[in-house]
């Protein structure tokens, strides 16, 4: 069965929520790659939208407010160190040796 909201087909649960509620989820959740300045600007806009939502649709406002408390998944930052190389150990029982010519 297809999930259609306002004539648009929602493929994922996130798209369904965006279409059904009329809000951009990333506005309230953010992304893992945003800078501190981008995050501050996004949160300013999100709080303004939240204020308007509280007046017009308190249920959606409560949902959006809960999204503000979630954190995006952070991507691991490189530590600046090289990864350790695996140490190769000889296989037990293998006695093959090479001869050296003189």
N, C-alpha and C positions, 0 to 999 in steps of 0.2 A: 504494500500500500504506500502510495506517495503522500508526503506531508506537504500540503500547499497552504501558504499563508498569503493572503492578499494577491493571489495570482502568481506568486513566485514559489518555486519548488525549493524547499530547504533540504540540503543534502546531509548536513551534520546537525547535531544537537545545538551547537553554537549558532549556526545560521538560523535555526528555528527560533531560538531565543531572541536573536537580533530582530528577526522579522515580526515575531509575535509581540514583543515588547516595544519595539521601535527605538531601541537604544543600541549604541555601539559598545559592545562588551570590552573592547580593547581600551576605550576611553577610561573605563573604571579599573581595569586590571593591569594595563601597561604591557610593555614587552621587555624581554630579558636584555635587549641590546640598547635600551634608551639611556641617554646620558642624564646626569643629575639635573641639568638645565631643562632638558626635554621633559623629564619627570615632573619638575616643578610647574612647568607650563601646562602639562596635561592635567595635573591635579587641580590647578586653578580653574580650568574649564570644567572639569568633572564636578567640582563643588558648586559651580554656578548652575550647571544642568541639574544637579541633585536638588538644589534649592527650588528650582522651577517644578521639578517632578513632585516634590513634597506637596505643593499646592494643587497640582492637577491629578496626580495618580499616586497616592500614598503607598500602595502595594508594590508598584514598580520602583518607587523610591527606596523602599526597604530592601528590595533585591539589589538595586544598584549600590546601596550603602554597604551591603554585605560583600559585594565584589571589591569595593575599595579596601577591605581588610585582607583580601587575598594577595599573595605575592606571585609574580611571574617566576617561572623556572629560570634559575640563573645558569648560564653556561659557564663551565669551568674556565678560569683564567689561567693563561700560561704562567708558570712560576718563574720563568727565566732560567730554569735549570734544565740541563739536558737529561732525558730519561736514561735510566740505568740500562746498560746492555746486559743481555743474558749471557751467563758464563756457560760455555760449552764444556761438558764433562764427557770423558770417554765412556762408551757403553761397556758395561760389565760383560766379561766373557769374550770380548772382541780383542784378539791378540795380533791383529794384522799390523805389520811394521814395514816400513820402507827401507830399502838398502841405499846406502850412500856410496857412490863410486869414489875411489881414491884418486 
